[in-house]
């Protein structure tokens, strides 16, 4: 099986996996330190999750670094999703602040 076929198979398995990790964290989306901590926690969650696939798949790749790039891409996608959620939360907070100012607030 080629590396491309293995990536496609692995992608499908990850999408259909009912035991994939859920990232349920509460943090302040306006605190840069909290955001950085959450990003690192997400990286660790992906690494821990991918350990099970590493044992089953990495050795099957003709070029194991292809598998490693797959894991890195997975982490980057998780980070992108988190960044989108953080940006949405920040916009919501900003809108609430601006709405409060428009109501004759302090």
C-alpha positions as CSV (number, residue, x, y, z in Angstrom):
1,X,0.0,0.0,0.0
2,X,1.4,3.4,-0.9
3,X,1.9,6.3,1.5
4,X,-0.9,8.2,-0.1
5,X,-3.3,5.2,0.3
6,X,-2.2,4.9,4.0
7,X,-2.9,8.6,4.6
8,X,-6.3,8.3,3.1
9,X,-7.1,5.2,5.2
10,X,-5.8,6.8,8.3
11,X,-7.7,10.1,7.7
12,X,-10.9,8.1,7.3
13,X,-10.2,6.1,10.5
14,X,-9.6,9.3,12.5
15,X,-12.8,10.9,11.2
16,X,-14.9,7.9,12.1
17,X,-13.2,7.1,15.4
18,X,-15.7,7.4,18.2
19,X,-12.9,7.6,20.7
20,X,-11.2,10.7,19.3
21,X,-10.3,13.2,21.9
22,X,-12.7,16.0,22.9
23,X,-11.1,19.2,23.9
24,X,-13.2,20.6,26.7
25,X,-11.3,23.5,28.3
26,X,-12.5,26.6,30.0
27,X,-10.2,29.6,29.7
28,X,-10.2,33.4,29.3
29,X,-10.1,34.1,25.5
30,X,-8.6,37.5,26.2
31,X,-5.7,36.2,28.2
32,X,-2.7,35.6,25.9
33,X,-1.0,33.3,28.5
34,X,-4.2,31.2,28.8
35,X,-4.5,31.0,25.1
36,X,-0.9,29.8,24.7
37,X,-1.5,27.1,27.4
38,X,-4.6,25.9,25.7
39,X,-2.7,25.6,22.4
40,X,0.0,23.5,24.0
41,X,-2.7,21.4,25.7
42,X,-4.3,20.8,22.3
43,X,-0.9,19.8,20.9
44,X,-0.4,17.3,23.7
45,X,-4.0,15.9,23.2
46,X,-3.3,15.3,19.5
47,X,0.0,13.7,20.2
48,X,-1.5,11.4,22.9
49,X,-4.4,10.5,20.5
50,X,-2.1,9.8,17.6
51,X,0.1,7.5,19.7
52,X,-2.4,4.7,19.0
53,X,-2.2,5.2,15.3
54,X,1.6,5.6,15.4
55,X,1.9,2.0,16.7
56,X,-0.4,0.7,14.0
57,X,0.6,2.7,11.0
58,X,4.0,4.5,11.1
59,X,6.0,1.4,10.4
60,X,3.8,0.7,7.3
61,X,4.9,3.9,5.5
62,X,7.6,3.8,2.9
63,X,8.7,7.2,4.2
64,X,7.8,7.4,7.9
65,X,8.3,11.2,7.8
66,X,5.1,11.3,5.7
67,X,3.3,9.9,8.7
68,X,5.0,12.5,11.0
69,X,3.8,15.3,8.7
70,X,0.3,13.9,8.9
71,X,0.4,14.2,12.7
72,X,1.8,17.7,12.4
73,X,-1.0,18.7,10.0
74,X,-3.6,17.2,12.4
75,X,-2.1,19.5,15.2
76,X,-2.2,22.5,12.9
77,X,-5.8,21.9,12.0
78,X,-6.8,21.6,15.7
79,X,-4.9,24.8,16.4
80,X,-6.7,26.6,13.5
81,X,-10.1,25.5,14.9
82,X,-9.1,26.7,18.3
83,X,-8.0,30.1,16.9
84,X,-11.3,30.5,15.1
85,X,-13.2,29.8,18.3
86,X,-11.0,32.2,20.3
87,X,-11.5,34.9,17.7
88,X,-15.2,34.4,17.7
89,X,-15.3,34.6,21.5
90,X,-13.1,37.8,21.4
91,X,-15.5,39.4,18.8
92,X,-18.5,38.5,21.0
93,X,-16.8,40.1,24.1
94,X,-15.9,43.2,22.1
95,X,-19.4,43.5,20.7
96,X,-20.9,43.2,24.3
97,X,-18.5,45.9,25.5
98,X,-19.4,48.2,22.6
99,X,-23.1,47.5,23.1
100,X,-22.7,48.4,26.8
101,X,-21.0,51.7,25.8
102,X,-23.9,52.5,23.4
103,X,-26.5,52.1,26.1
104,X,-25.1,55.2,27.9
105,X,-22.8,53.2,30.2
106,X,-19.7,54.6,31.8
